[in-house]
Amino acid sequence: MKKYALTLILGLLAITSFAESIDTLKKNGYTLIVSGNDVNFDKALRQKLITTFFEVYPGIVKEYNKNSLKTVNLFIDTAYHGVAATDNGRVVFSAYYMTKHPNDIDVVTHEVMHIVQDYGNTNGPWWITEGIADYVRNEYGIANQAAGWKLPDYKPTQNFDNSYRITARFFTWIEKHVKKGTIKKLDDIMRKHTYSENTFKQLTGKTVEELWREYAANPVL
């Protein structure tokens, strides 16, 4: 009976170990720790997430925040029912979502930008945080087209603070038609917690409302 119990315990430990298998990968000064609790998660997809991280993260760090974390954790979670979420250098991916959308690997790009942003308890608005993350996904993503992901066309029902792709397209327009480098400076302001209602005017000479009206009048990128 004792022998059977010991065998059962060892078997359970083996299953737990496999379910929570951890890969630690290092490349060019960066460390990626990948783990998860989905024993059936596709290995090729897992590798695509890893490859995407090492391809996009160093470039984003170099461009936006050289003090960003050098060690990042990715966790593939069967219990998470969103798409992905990031906190303190740890990105949780929905195993269900990634399995259903295996080409949407630039979720990695969006989420690791949140690590680079490192805004903490910023006084800046949430729509800027997510707008910049999708702006960076559009600029640095390696498989957006394969995922069917793109910036949306302008519609009169939109507003600058709709966040995500809508805001990202607006930011792209600002970079191309108003003042190049604005979004990088905006990101730095958010990180330093010095955002105010005058920030856009200080950066571009116009309020965000004025910029949006110009964008709405001629939104071509």
C-alpha positions as CSV (number, residue, x, y, z in Angstrom):
1,M,0.0,0.0,0.0
2,K,2.9,2.3,0.9
3,K,4.6,1.5,-2.4
4,Y,1.4,2.2,-4.3
5,A,0.9,5.6,-2.5
6,L,4.5,6.6,-3.2
7,T,4.1,5.7,-6.9
8,L,0.9,7.7,-7.0
9,I,2.6,10.7,-5.4
10,L,5.5,10.6,-7.8
11,G,3.2,10.3,-10.7
12,L,1.3,13.4,-9.6
13,L,4.5,15.3,-9.1
14,A,5.6,14.4,-12.6
15,I,2.3,15.6,-14.0
16,T,2.5,18.9,-12.1
17,S,6.1,19.3,-13.2
18,F,5.1,18.8,-16.8
19,A,2.1,21.1,-16.6
20,E,4.3,23.8,-15.1
21,S,7.3,23.2,-17.2
22,I,9.7,26.2,-17.3
23,D,12.0,27.2,-20.1
24,T,14.7,29.8,-19.4
25,L,16.2,31.3,-22.5
26,K,18.9,33.9,-22.8
27,K,19.9,35.9,-25.8
28,N,21.9,39.2,-26.2
29,G,21.6,40.2,-22.6
30,Y,17.9,39.4,-22.2
31,T,16.4,36.5,-20.3
32,L,12.9,35.0,-21.1
33,I,11.3,32.6,-18.7
34,V,8.4,30.8,-20.3
35,S,5.9,28.6,-18.3
36,G,2.3,27.6,-18.3
37,N,-0.3,25.2,-17.1
38,D,-1.6,23.9,-20.5
39,V,-0.1,20.5,-21.1
40,N,-1.6,20.5,-24.6
41,F,-0.4,24.0,-25.7
42,D,1.1,23.7,-29.2
43,K,4.9,23.7,-29.0
44,A,5.3,25.4,-32.4
45,L,3.1,28.2,-31.2
46,R,5.0,28.5,-27.9
47,Q,8.2,28.8,-30.0
48,K,6.6,31.6,-32.1
49,L,5.8,33.6,-28.9
50,I,9.4,33.1,-27.8
51,T,10.8,34.1,-31.2
52,T,8.6,37.2,-31.3
53,F,9.8,38.3,-27.9
54,F,13.5,38.2,-28.8
55,E,12.8,39.8,-32.2
56,V,10.8,42.8,-31.0
57,Y,11.6,43.5,-27.3
58,P,15.3,44.6,-27.6
59,G,14.4,47.1,-30.3
60,I,11.5,48.6,-28.3
61,V,13.7,48.8,-25.3
62,K,16.4,50.6,-27.2
63,E,13.9,53.1,-28.7
64,Y,11.7,53.9,-25.7
65,N,13.3,52.9,-22.4
66,K,16.8,51.6,-22.1
67,N,16.2,51.0,-18.3
68,S,13.5,48.4,-19.1
69,L,13.7,45.0,-17.4
70,K,16.1,42.5,-18.9
71,T,14.3,39.5,-17.5
72,V,10.7,38.9,-18.6
73,N,8.2,36.1,-17.7
74,L,5.6,34.7,-20.1
75,F,2.9,32.5,-18.6
76,I,0.4,30.5,-20.7
77,D,-2.7,30.2,-18.6
78,T,-5.8,28.0,-19.0
79,A,-7.6,30.0,-16.3
80,Y,-7.2,33.4,-17.9
81,H,-10.2,34.3,-20.1
82,G,-9.0,37.6,-21.6
83,V,-6.4,37.9,-24.3
84,A,-3.3,38.8,-22.3
85,A,-2.3,41.0,-19.4
86,T,0.9,42.4,-18.1
87,D,2.2,43.3,-14.6
88,N,5.6,43.7,-13.1
89,G,7.5,42.1,-16.0
90,R,5.1,39.1,-16.3
91,V,2.8,38.6,-19.3
92,V,-0.1,36.2,-18.9
93,F,-1.5,34.8,-22.1
94,S,-4.9,33.1,-22.5
95,A,-4.1,29.5,-23.6
96,Y,-7.6,29.4,-25.2
97,Y,-7.3,32.7,-27.1
98,M,-3.8,31.9,-28.4
99,T,-4.9,28.4,-29.5
100,K,-7.9,29.9,-31.4
101,H,-5.8,32.7,-32.9
102,P,-2.4,31.2,-33.5
103,N,-1.3,33.9,-35.9
104,D,-2.0,36.7,-33.5
105,I,1.5,36.5,-32.1
106,D,2.0,40.2,-31.9
107,V,-0.1,40.2,-28.8
108,V,3.5,39.7,-27.5
109,T,4.6,43.0,-29.0
110,H,1.7,44.9,-27.5
111,E,2.2,43.4,-24.0
112,V,5.9,43.8,-23.8
113,M,5.5,47.4,-24.7
114,H,3.6,47.7,-21.4
115,I,6.8,46.4,-19.7
116,V,8.8,49.1,-21.5
117,Q,6.3,51.8,-20.6
118,D,6.6,51.1,-16.9
119,Y,4.2,53.9,-16.1
120,G,3.2,52.6,-12.7
121,N,0.6,54.7,-11.0
122,T,0.7,57.3,-13.8
123,N,-1.4,60.5,-13.7
124,G,-1.8,60.1,-17.5
125,P,-5.0,58.7,-19.1
126,W,-5.4,55.0,-19.8
127,W,-6.3,55.7,-23.5
128,I,-2.7,57.0,-24.0
129,T,-1.2,53.9,-22.4
130,E,-3.1,51.5,-24.7
131,G,-2.9,53.7,-27.7
132,I,0.9,53.8,-27.5
133,A,1.1,50.0,-27.0
134,D,-0.9,49.5,-30.2
135,Y,1.0,52.2,-32.0
136,V,4.2,50.2,-31.2
137,R,2.5,47.0,-32.2
138,N,1.8,48.6,-35.6
139,E,5.4,49.8,-35.9
140,Y,7.3,46.8,-34.6
141,G,4.9,43.8,-35.1
142,I,6.3,41.0,-37.2
143,A,3.0,39.2,-38.2
144,N,0.2,41.7,-38.0
145,Q,-0.9,41.0,-41.6
146,A,-1.0,37.3,-41.0
147,A,-3.2,37.9,-38.0
148,G,-5.6,40.2,-39.9
149,W,-4.6,43.0,-37.5
150,K,-4.4,46.5,-38.8
151,L,-5.2,50.1,-37.8
152,P,-8.8,50.9,-38.5
153,D,-10.0,53.4,-41.1
154,Y,-11.3,56.7,-39.6
155,K,-15.0,56.9,-38.8
156,P,-17.0,60.0,-37.6
157,T,-18.2,58.0,-34.6
158,Q,-14.6,57.7,-33.3
159,N,-12.8,59.9,-30.8
160,F,-9.1,60.2,-29.8
161,D,-9.7,58.6,-26.4
162,N,-11.3,55.4,-27.8
163,S,-7.9,53.8,-27.1
164,Y,-6.1,50.8,-28.7
165,R,-6.1,50.8,-32.5
166,I,-8.2,53.9,-32.9
167,T,-5.9,56.0,-30.8
168,A,-2.9,54.2,-32.4
169,R,-4.0,55.4,-35.8
170,F,-4.4,58.9,-34.6
171,F,-0.8,58.8,-33.1
172,T,0.5,57.5,-36.4
173,W,-1.1,60.4,-38.2
174,I,0.5,62.8,-35.7
175,E,3.9,61.3,-36.4
176,K,3.5,61.6,-40.1
177,H,1.7,64.9,-40.5
178,V,2.3,67.0,-37.4
179,K,5.6,66.3,-35.6
180,K,7.8,63.3,-35.8
181,G,9.0,62.0,-32.4
182,T,5.8,63.2,-30.6
183,I,4.8,59.7,-29.4
184,K,8.2,58.9,-28.0
185,K,8.2,62.1,-26.0
186,L,4.7,61.4,-24.9
187,D,5.7,58.0,-23.7
188,D,8.6,59.5,-21.7
189,I,6.2,62.1,-20.1
190,M,3.9,59.3,-19.1
191,R,6.7,57.4,-17.5
192,K,7.9,60.5,-15.6
193,H,4.3,61.2,-14.4
194,T,4.4,64.7,-15.8
195,Y,1.4,64.5,-18.1
196,S,-1.1,67.4,-18.0
197,E,-3.9,68.7,-20.1
198,N,-1.4,71.0,-21.8
199,T,0.9,68.1,-22.9
200,F,-0.2,67.8,-26.5
201,K,0.0,71.6,-27.0
202,Q,3.5,71.6,-25.5
203,L,4.6,68.8,-27.8
204,T,2.9,69.9,-31.0
205,G,1.6,73.4,-30.6
206,K,-2.0,72.3,-30.6
207,T,-4.4,70.7,-28.1
208,V,-5.4,67.1,-28.5
209,E,-8.9,68.3,-29.5
210,E,-7.5,70.6,-32.2
211,L,-5.3,67.7,-33.5
212,W,-8.3,65.4,-33.6
213,R,-10.3,67.9,-35.6
214,E,-7.5,68.2,-38.2
215,Y,-7.2,64.4,-38.3
216,A,-10.9,64.0,-38.8
217,A,-10.9,66.5,-41.6
218,N,-8.1,64.6,-43.4
219,P,-7.3,61.3,-41.8
220,V,-5.2,59.8,-44.7
221,L,-1.9,58.3,-43.4
